[in-house]
């Protein structure tokens, strides 16, 4: 499986619900359709919030991975227009 390269990274470490979701909503609108956004968050609710947001809005939730420092790396792809 090839690694997906995000075009933008959003650092939400230290922010708690609903800030990671609000910032992800803004950031996904700033990239082009088909591009990937990386969200780094340590809020336990961030993964599920962003997964639901992607499903509800038509974006693609690619993956979520917990890094060694306890931060979640979440990737979503902006929907095609």
C-alpha positions as CSV (number, residue, x, y, z in Angstrom):
1,X,0.0,0.0,0.0
2,X,1.4,3.4,-1.0
3,X,1.7,6.2,1.6
4,X,-0.8,9.0,1.1
5,X,0.9,12.4,1.1
6,X,-1.1,15.2,2.6
7,X,-0.9,18.6,1.0
8,X,-1.6,20.3,4.4
9,X,-1.0,19.4,8.0
10,X,-3.2,20.8,10.8
11,X,-1.8,20.7,14.3
12,X,-4.6,20.4,16.8
13,X,-2.5,19.0,19.7
14,X,-3.6,20.4,23.0
15,X,-7.0,21.4,21.6
16,X,-10.2,19.8,22.8
17,X,-13.6,19.2,21.4
18,X,-15.0,20.9,19.4
19,X,-11.8,22.8,18.2
20,X,-10.1,20.0,16.2
21,X,-13.4,19.5,14.3
22,X,-13.9,23.2,13.6
23,X,-10.4,23.7,12.5
24,X,-10.6,20.6,10.2
25,X,-13.8,21.9,8.6
26,X,-12.0,25.2,7.8
27,X,-8.8,23.5,6.6
28,X,-10.6,21.0,4.3
29,X,-12.1,24.0,2.5
30,X,-8.7,25.5,1.9
31,X,-7.4,22.6,-0.2
32,X,-8.4,21.4,-3.7
33,X,-10.8,18.6,-4.3
34,X,-9.1,15.2,-4.2
35,X,-6.3,16.5,-2.0
36,X,-5.5,15.1,1.5
37,X,-5.5,16.9,4.8
38,X,-3.5,15.6,7.8
39,X,-4.9,16.4,11.2
40,X,-2.7,15.8,14.3
41,X,-4.8,15.7,17.5
42,X,-4.5,14.3,21.0
43,X,-8.2,14.8,21.9
44,X,-9.7,11.4,22.4
45,X,-12.9,12.4,20.6
46,X,-11.2,13.9,17.5
47,X,-11.0,10.7,15.4
48,X,-14.7,9.9,15.8
49,X,-15.8,13.5,15.3
50,X,-13.8,13.8,12.1
51,X,-14.9,10.4,10.9
52,X,-18.5,11.4,11.3
53,X,-17.9,14.8,9.7
54,X,-16.3,13.2,6.6
55,X,-19.2,10.7,6.2
56,X,-21.8,13.4,6.6
57,X,-20.1,15.8,4.1
58,X,-18.9,13.4,1.5
59,X,-15.2,13.6,2.2
60,X,-13.2,10.4,2.5
61,X,-11.9,9.3,5.9
62,X,-8.6,7.6,4.9
63,X,-7.0,6.5,8.2
64,X,-6.3,7.2,11.8
65,X,-3.1,6.1,13.4
66,X,-1.8,6.6,17.0
67,X,1.8,7.8,16.9
68,X,4.3,6.9,19.6
69,X,3.8,10.2,21.4
70,X,0.1,9.6,21.8
71,X,-1.0,11.9,19.0
72,X,-3.5,10.7,16.5
73,X,-2.6,11.2,12.8
74,X,-5.9,11.4,10.9
75,X,-6.1,11.7,7.1
76,X,-9.1,12.8,5.1
77,X,-9.5,13.4,1.4
78,X,-11.6,16.4,0.2
79,X,-14.5,15.2,-2.0
80,X,-14.4,15.8,-5.7
81,X,-16.6,18.6,-6.9
